[in-house]
Amino acid sequence: MGLFDIFKKSKNEKVVEIYSPLNGTVITLEEVPDEAFAQKMIGDGCAIEPSEGGIFAPVDAQIDIFDTNHAVSIETKEGLEMIVHFGVDTVKLNGKGLKRLAISDTAKKGEKLIEYDLAYLKENAPSVKTPIIITSMDMVEKIEVLGKGQIKAGDLLMKIYLK
């Protein structure tokens, strides 16, 4: 191993940058009051306590918005799969407080996908804490959460290092 071999490895690493899909405050998954998310049963990542705004595409990707508009399934060009799940038990609201804007199954980073009524959702859901979860963990070497404290949609949130 030569002196510069450490630099060679870093050039070959595949890194996917995930940008914040929401305005709000970055929190850990453990702070989400839902065991499946908090215990990382679905995958790993982080969560955001949202402020006003909407859900934006965190990367250029294939997307699938759930019928109830409470979650977006995302697949990057590298095949990395993730989900943005607005709040806890929001599926039970049957789309109330969440308005779908995206009409295509593809999205560009920063495109507004869903508009939400934060006051309504805070009143009618157990929590609005929103997990951003990498679900294809078999592809992941490491997740680095870069977002801290207050974040705006479009700010760098995580770097995902692929195997």
Accessible surface in RSA format (square Angstrom, percent):
REM  Atomic radii and reference values for relative SASA: ProtOr
REM  Chains: A
REM  Algorithm: Lee & Richards
REM  Probe-radius: 1.40
REM  Slices: 20
REM RES _ NUM      All-atoms   Total-Side   Main-Chain    Non-polar    All polar
REM                ABS   REL    ABS   REL    ABS   REL    ABS   REL    ABS   REL
RES MET A   1   189.99  98.4 104.71  69.3  85.29 203.1  74.67  63.5 115.32 152.8
RES GLY A   2    42.36  52.2   0.00   N/A  42.36  52.2  34.31  94.2   8.05  18.0
RES LEU A   3   145.13  80.8 123.71  88.5  21.43  53.9 132.45  93.0  12.68  34.1
RES PHE A   4   131.99  66.0 130.44  80.8   1.55   4.0 130.44  79.1   1.55   4.4
RES ASP A   5    43.77  30.7  39.10  38.9   4.67  11.1  13.14  30.9  30.63  30.5
RES ILE A   6   105.98  60.3  93.54  69.7  12.44  30.0  97.36  70.1   8.62  23.4
RES PHE A   7   111.93  56.0 111.51  69.1   0.41   1.1 111.77  67.8   0.16   0.5
RES LYS A   8   129.15  63.0 126.49  77.6   2.66   6.3  82.83  74.6  46.32  49.3
RES LYS A   9   139.11  67.9 133.27  81.8   5.84  13.9 106.24  95.6  32.87  35.0
RES SER A  10    64.25  54.3  50.03  66.8  14.22  32.8  38.25  81.5  26.00  36.4
RES LYS A  11   174.05  84.9 140.31  86.1  33.74  80.3  91.42  82.3  82.63  88.0
RES ASN A  12   124.11  85.6  97.63  94.3  26.49  63.8  31.98  77.0  92.14  89.1
RES GLU A  13    72.34  41.5  50.64  38.3  21.70  51.7  16.45  31.8  55.89  45.6
RES LYS A  14   119.64  58.4 114.45  70.2   5.20  12.4  78.83  70.9  40.82  43.5
RES VAL A  15    58.53  38.5  29.67  26.9  28.86  69.5  29.67  25.8  28.86  78.3
RES VAL A  16     9.01   5.9   6.56   5.9   2.45   5.9   9.01   7.8   0.00   0.0
RES GLU A  17    66.32  38.1  58.58  44.3   7.73  18.4  14.67  28.4  51.64  42.2
RES ILE A  18     0.00   0.0   0.00   0.0   0.00   0.0   0.00   0.0   0.00   0.0
RES TYR A  19    45.55  21.3  45.55  25.9   0.00   0.0  22.46  16.9  23.09  28.5
RES SER A  20     0.61   0.5   0.00   0.0   0.61   1.4   0.00   0.0   0.61   0.9
RES PRO A  21     0.00   0.0   0.00   0.0   0.00   0.0   0.00   0.0   0.00   0.0
RES LEU A  22     0.00   0.0   0.00   0.0   0.00   0.0   0.00   0.0   0.00   0.0
RES ASN A  23    42.27  29.2  42.27  40.8   0.00   0.0   9.56  23.0  32.71  31.6
RES GLY A  24     2.95   3.6   0.00   N/A   2.95   3.6   1.82   5.0   1.13   2.5
RES THR A  25    43.11  30.7  43.11  43.7   0.00   0.0  30.96  41.6  12.16  18.4
RES VAL A  26    19.59  12.9   7.16   6.5  12.43  29.9   7.16   6.2  12.43  33.7
RES ILE A  27    22.35  12.7  15.69  11.7   6.66  16.1  21.70  15.6   0.66   1.8
RES THR A  28    71.42  50.8  67.73  68.7   3.68   8.8  67.49  90.6   3.93   5.9
RES LEU A  29     1.66   0.9   0.22   0.2   1.44   3.6   0.22   0.2   1.44   3.9
RES GLU A  30   102.90  59.1  81.01  61.3  21.89  52.1  54.02 104.5  48.88  39.9
RES GLU A  31    81.83  47.0  68.81  52.1  13.02  31.0  34.97  67.6  46.86  38.3
RES VAL A  32     2.72   1.8   0.00   0.0   2.72   6.6   0.40   0.3   2.32   6.3
RES PRO A  33    81.88  59.7  47.47  43.3  34.41 125.1  64.29  53.1  17.60 109.4
RES ASP A  34    38.48  27.0  29.87  29.7   8.60  20.3   8.14  19.2  30.33  30.3
RES GLU A  35   119.53  68.6 106.57  80.6  12.96  30.9  33.03  63.9  86.50  70.6
RES ALA A  36    32.50  29.9  30.35  46.8   2.14   4.9  30.44  42.9   2.06   5.5
RES PHE A  37    11.62   5.8  11.62   7.2   0.00   0.0  11.62   7.0   0.00   0.0
RES ALA A  38    19.91  18.3  14.66  22.6   5.25  11.9  14.66  20.6   5.25  13.9
RES GLN A  39   115.91  64.8  88.59  64.7  27.32  65.0  11.36  24.2 104.55  79.3
RES LYS A  40    85.38  41.7  67.98  41.7  17.40  41.4  32.11  28.9  53.27  56.7
RES MET A  41   125.20  64.8  84.35  55.8  40.84  97.2  67.43  57.3  57.77  76.5
RES ILE A  42    70.67  40.2  54.44  40.6  16.24  39.1  59.96  43.2  10.71  29.1
RES GLY A  43     6.25   7.7   0.00   N/A   6.25   7.7   5.87  16.1   0.37   0.8
RES ASP A  44    36.59  25.6  36.59  36.4   0.00   0.0   4.54  10.7  32.05  32.0
RES GLY A  45    10.30  12.7   0.00   N/A  10.30  12.7   0.02   0.1  10.27  23.0
RES CYS A  46     2.94   2.2   2.94   3.3   0.00   0.0   2.94   7.5   0.00   0.0
RES ALA A  47     0.00   0.0   0.00   0.0   0.00   0.0   0.00   0.0   0.00   0.0
RES ILE A  48     0.00   0.0   0.00   0.0   0.00   0.0   0.00   0.0   0.00   0.0
RES GLU A  49    58.32  33.5  56.30  42.6   2.02   4.8  30.52  59.0  27.80  22.7
RES PRO A  50     5.54   4.0   0.00   0.0   5.54  20.1   0.01   0.0   5.53  34.4
RES SER A  51    49.41  41.8  46.95  62.7   2.46   5.7  40.71  86.7   8.70  12.2
RES GLU A  52   112.03  64.3 105.50  79.8   6.53  15.5  65.19 126.1  46.84  38.2
RES GLY A  53    24.64  30.4   0.00   N/A  24.64  30.4  18.26  50.1   6.37  14.3
RES GLY A  54     0.01   0.0   0.00   N/A   0.01   0.0   0.00   0.0   0.01   0.0
RES ILE A  55     0.50   0.3   0.50   0.4   0.00   0.0   0.50   0.4   0.00   0.0
RES PHE A  56    40.89  20.5  40.89  25.3   0.00   0.0  40.89  24.8   0.00   0.0
RES ALA A  57     2.06   1.9   0.33   0.5   1.74   3.9   0.33   0.5   1.74   4.6
RES PRO A  58     0.66   0.5   0.59   0.5   0.07   0.3   0.66   0.5   0.00   0.0
RES VAL A  59    11.86   7.8  10.56   9.6   1.29   3.1  11.71  10.2   0.14   0.4
RES ASP A  60    77.57  54.3  67.68  67.4   9.89  23.4  27.45  64.6  50.12  50.0
RES ALA A  61    11.12  10.2   0.21   0.3  10.91  24.8   8.30  11.7   2.82   7.5
RES GLN A  62    96.76  54.1  94.52  69.1   2.24   5.3  42.80  91.1  53.96  40.9
RES ILE A  63    11.30   6.4   1.63   1.2   9.68  23.3   3.89   2.8   7.41  20.1
RES ASP A  64    94.38  66.1  91.30  90.9   3.08   7.3  25.79  60.7  68.59  68.4
RES ILE A  65    13.19   7.5   4.09   3.0   9.10  21.9   4.09   2.9   9.10  24.7
RES PHE A  66    75.61  37.8  68.24  42.3   7.38  19.2  75.61  45.8   0.00   0.0
RES ASP A  67   139.31  97.6 112.71 112.2  26.60  62.9  34.64  81.5 104.67 104.4
RES THR A  68    26.47  18.8  25.36  25.7   1.12   2.7  24.76  33.3   1.71   2.6
RES ASN A  69    19.06  13.1  19.06  18.4   0.00   0.0   0.00   0.0  19.06  18.4
RES HIS A  70     8.73   4.8   8.73   6.1   0.00   0.0   2.77   2.9   5.96   6.9
RES ALA A  71     0.00   0.0   0.00   0.0   0.00   0.0   0.00   0.0   0.00   0.0
RES VAL A  72     0.08   0.1   0.08   0.1   0.00   0.0   0.08   0.1   0.00   0.0
RES SER A  73    43.99  37.2  42.81  57.1   1.18   2.7   9.91  21.1  34.08  47.7
RES ILE A  74     2.41   1.4   0.54   0.4   1.87   4.5   1.82   1.3   0.59   1.6
RES GLU A  75    74.56  42.8  72.58  54.9   1.98   4.7  12.22  23.6  62.34  50.9
RES THR A  76     7.47   5.3   2.62   2.7   4.85  11.6   3.05   4.1   4.43   6.7
RES LYS A  77   189.50  92.4 146.51  89.9  42.99 102.3 118.92 107.0  70.58  75.2
RES GLU A  78    45.99  26.4  18.93  14.3  27.06  64.4  14.51  28.1  31.48  25.7
RES GLY A  79    23.76  29.3   0.00   N/A  23.76  29.3  17.77  48.8   5.99  13.4
RES LEU A  80     0.00   0.0   0.00   0.0   0.00   0.0   0.00   0.0   0.00   0.0
RES GLU A  81    79.13  45.4  79.13  59.9   0.00   0.0  13.13  25.4  66.00  53.9
RES MET A  82     1.90   1.0   0.00   0.0   1.90   4.5   0.00   0.0   1.90   2.5
RES ILE A  83    25.56  14.5  25.56  19.0   0.00   0.0  25.56  18.4   0.00   0.0
RES VAL A  84     0.01   0.0   0.01   0.0   0.00   0.0   0.01   0.0   0.00   0.0
RES HIS A  85    24.54  13.4  24.54  17.1   0.00   0.0  11.71  12.1  12.83  14.9
RES PHE A  86     0.00   0.0   0.00   0.0   0.00   0.0   0.00   0.0   0.00   0.0
RES GLY A  87     0.00   0.0   0.00   N/A   0.00   0.0   0.00   0.0   0.00   0.0
RES VAL A  88     6.56   4.3   6.41   5.8   0.15   0.4   6.56   5.7   0.00   0.0
RES ASP A  89    52.77  37.0  45.68  45.5   7.08  16.8   4.34  10.2  48.43  48.3
RES THR A  90     0.00   0.0   0.00   0.0   0.00   0.0   0.00   0.0   0.00   0.0
RES VAL A  91    68.72  45.2  66.82  60.5   1.89   4.6  66.82  58.1   1.89   5.1
RES LYS A  92   148.39  72.4 122.51  75.2  25.89  61.6  88.52  79.7  59.87  63.8
RES LEU A  93    25.32  14.1  20.45  14.6   4.87  12.3  24.12  16.9   1.20   3.2
RES ASN A  94   117.62  81.1  93.96  90.8  23.66  57.0  23.34  56.2  94.28  91.1
RES GLY A  95    15.98  19.7   0.00   N/A  15.98  19.7   8.76  24.0   7.22  16.2
RES LYS A  96   135.47  66.1 127.91  78.5   7.55  18.0  79.01  71.1  56.46  60.1
RES GLY A  97    22.40  27.6   0.00   N/A  22.40  27.6  10.03  27.5  12.37  27.7
RES LEU A  98     9.09   5.1   0.00   0.0   9.09  22.9   0.41   0.3   8.69  23.4
RES LYS A  99   126.29  61.6 122.54  75.2   3.75   8.9  76.73  69.1  49.56  52.8
RES ARG A 100    95.50  40.1  76.36  38.9  19.14  45.6  32.49  44.4  63.01  38.2
RES LEU A 101    62.70  34.9  40.27  28.8  22.44  56.4  43.68  30.7  19.02  51.2
RES ALA A 102     6.64   6.1   0.24   0.4   6.40  14.6   3.54   5.0   3.10   8.2
RES ILE A 103   178.10 101.3 138.61 103.3  39.48  95.2 144.95 104.4  33.14  89.9
RES SER A 104    58.59  49.5  40.55  54.1  18.04  41.6  37.69  80.3  20.89  29.3
RES ASP A 105    91.89  64.4  85.70  85.3   6.18  14.6  31.81  74.9  60.08  59.9
RES THR A 106    63.18  44.9  59.63  60.5   3.54   8.4  36.02  48.4  27.15  41.0
RES ALA A 107     6.94   6.4   0.00   0.0   6.94  15.8   3.93   5.5   3.01   8.0
RES LYS A 108   141.31  68.9 141.30  86.7   0.01   0.0  95.84  86.3  45.47  48.4
RES LYS A 109    96.78  47.2  75.87  46.5  20.91  49.8  40.48  36.4  56.29  60.0
RES GLY A 110    39.35  48.5   0.00   N/A  39.35  48.5  23.31  64.0  16.04  35.9
RES GLU A 111    65.51  37.6  55.41  41.9  10.10  24.0  34.47  66.7  31.04  25.3
RES LYS A 112    70.87  34.6  59.48  36.5  11.39  27.1  29.38  26.4  41.49  44.2
RES LEU A 113     0.71   0.4   0.71   0.5   0.00   0.0   0.71   0.5   0.00   0.0
RES ILE A 114     0.00   0.0   0.00   0.0   0.00   0.0   0.00   0.0   0.00   0.0
RES GLU A 115    67.60  38.8  66.74  50.5   0.86   2.0  17.58  34.0  50.02  40.8
RES TYR A 116    13.14   6.1   0.00   0.0  13.14  34.2   3.30   2.5   9.84  12.1
RES ASP A 117    74.09  51.9  66.05  65.7   8.04  19.0  25.21  59.3  48.87  48.7
RES LEU A 118    10.33   5.8   9.66   6.9   0.66   1.7   9.66   6.8   0.66   1.8
RES ALA A 119    72.32  66.5  60.26  93.0  12.06  27.4  66.68  93.9   5.65  15.0
RES TYR A 120    68.99  32.2  62.34  35.5   6.65  17.3  57.01  42.8  11.98  14.8
RES LEU A 121     0.00   0.0   0.00   0.0   0.00   0.0   0.00   0.0   0.00   0.0
RES LYS A 122   118.58  57.8  95.42  58.5  23.16  55.1  50.23  45.2  68.35  72.8
RES GLU A 123   145.57  83.6 114.74  86.8  30.84  73.4  36.49  70.6 109.08  89.1
RES ASN A 124    65.52  45.2  40.00  38.7  25.52  61.5   8.04  19.3  57.48  55.6
RES ALA A 125    11.76  10.8   0.00   0.0  11.76  26.7   2.31   3.3   9.44  25.0
RES PRO A 126    95.93  69.9  52.71  48.1  43.22 157.1  65.95  54.4  29.99 186.4
RES SER A 127    15.45  13.1   6.69   8.9   8.76  20.2  12.84  27.3   2.61   3.7
RES VAL A 128     7.23   4.8   5.03   4.6   2.20   5.3   5.03   4.4   2.20   6.0
RES LYS A 129    54.85  26.8  54.85  33.7   0.00   0.0  18.44  16.6  36.41  38.8
RES THR A 130     0.00   0.0   0.00   0.0   0.00   0.0   0.00   0.0   0.00   0.0
RES PRO A 131     0.00   0.0   0.00   0.0   0.00   0.0   0.00   0.0   0.00   0.0
RES ILE A 132     0.00   0.0   0.00   0.0   0.00   0.0   0.00   0.0   0.00   0.0
RES ILE A 133     0.20   0.1   0.20   0.1   0.00   0.0   0.20   0.1   0.00   0.0
RES ILE A 134     0.00   0.0   0.00   0.0   0.00   0.0   0.00   0.0   0.00   0.0
RES THR A 135    51.57  36.7  29.60  30.0  21.97  52.4  23.76  31.9  27.82  42.0
RES SER A 136    13.38  11.3   8.82  11.8   4.56  10.5  13.38  28.5   0.00   0.0
RES MET A 137    68.04  35.2  60.58  40.1   7.47  17.8  60.79  51.7   7.25   9.6
RES ASP A 138   114.28  80.0  91.32  90.9  22.96  54.3  48.78 114.8  65.49  65.3
RES MET A 139    53.46  27.7  47.25  31.3   6.21  14.8  43.79  37.2   9.67  12.8
RES VAL A 140     9.52   6.3   1.50   1.4   8.02  19.3   1.50   1.3   8.02  21.8
RES GLU A 141   120.63  69.3  93.82  71.0  26.81  63.8  30.51  59.0  90.12  73.6
RES LYS A 142   110.52  53.9 103.60  63.6   6.92  16.5  60.93  54.8  49.59  52.8
RES ILE A 143    35.08  20.0   7.12   5.3  27.96  67.4   7.12   5.1  27.96  75.9
RES GLU A 144    61.23  35.2  57.62  43.6   3.62   8.6  22.53  43.6  38.71  31.6
RES VAL A 145    42.07  27.7  29.32  26.5  12.75  30.7  29.32  25.5  12.75  34.6
RES LEU A 146    63.43  35.3  43.33  31.0  20.10  50.5  45.83  32.2  17.61  47.4
RES GLY A 147     6.11   7.5   0.00   N/A   6.11   7.5   5.70  15.6   0.41   0.9
RES LYS A 148   150.91  73.6 131.21  80.5  19.71  46.9 108.63  97.8  42.29  45.0
RES GLY A 149    37.59  46.4   0.00   N/A  37.59  46.4  29.94  82.2   7.65  17.1
RES GLN A 150   143.82  80.4 117.83  86.1  25.99  61.9  65.41 139.2  78.42  59.5
RES ILE A 151    11.55   6.6   4.99   3.7   6.56  15.8   7.71   5.6   3.84  10.4
RES LYS A 152   145.91  71.2 145.91  89.5   0.00   0.0  89.93  80.9  55.98  59.6
RES ALA A 153    30.05  27.6   9.17  14.1  20.88  47.5   9.17  12.9  20.88  55.3
RES GLY A 154    32.95  40.6   0.00   N/A  32.95  40.6  18.74  51.4  14.21  31.8
RES ASP A 155    65.01  45.5  59.82  59.5   5.19  12.3  17.98  42.3  47.02  46.9
RES LEU A 156    57.63  32.1  44.08  31.5  13.56  34.1  44.08  31.0  13.56  36.5
RES LEU A 157     0.00   0.0   0.00   0.0   0.00   0.0   0.00   0.0   0.00   0.0
RES MET A 158     0.00   0.0   0.00   0.0   0.00   0.0   0.00   0.0   0.00   0.0
RES LYS A 159    57.96  28.3  57.96  35.6   0.00   0.0   4.86   4.4  53.10  56.6
RES ILE A 160     0.00   0.0   0.00   0.0   0.00   0.0   0.00   0.0   0.00   0.0
RES TYR A 161    33.77  15.8  33.77  19.2   0.00   0.0  15.38  11.6  18.39  22.7
RES LEU A 162    18.61  10.4   7.36   5.3  11.26  28.3   7.36   5.2  11.26  30.3
RES LYS A 163   158.91  77.5  97.88  60.1  61.03 145.3  86.40  77.8  72.51  77.2
END  Absolute sums over single chains surface
CHAIN  1 A     8542.4       6825.1       1717.3       4603.7       3938.7
END  Absolute sums over all chains
TOTAL          8542.4       6825.1       1717.3       4603.7       3938.7
